[in-house]
Amino acid sequence: MPKARYDEGWKEAIRAFFPQFVRFFFPDIARHIDFSKQVEFLDKELSRISRKGLGRRRADTLVKVSLRDGG
């Protein structure tokens, strides 16, 4: 299936406004993230993982964050 053209726009918006995105859509998770630390977008790693898996891919963006408790 060809990649949807609107997909890149959403990815760029999430990258630009990641803290706001997480706080709005996932407030319970956002409380545990230390947003003072830099986040790392792992698009290449997600691509490698999803190629190995079977079935349909549902995740488009993989982000590494630091947790407030140091995790």
Order of alpha helices (4+ residues) and beta strands (2+ residues): alpha-alpha-alpha-beta-alpha-beta
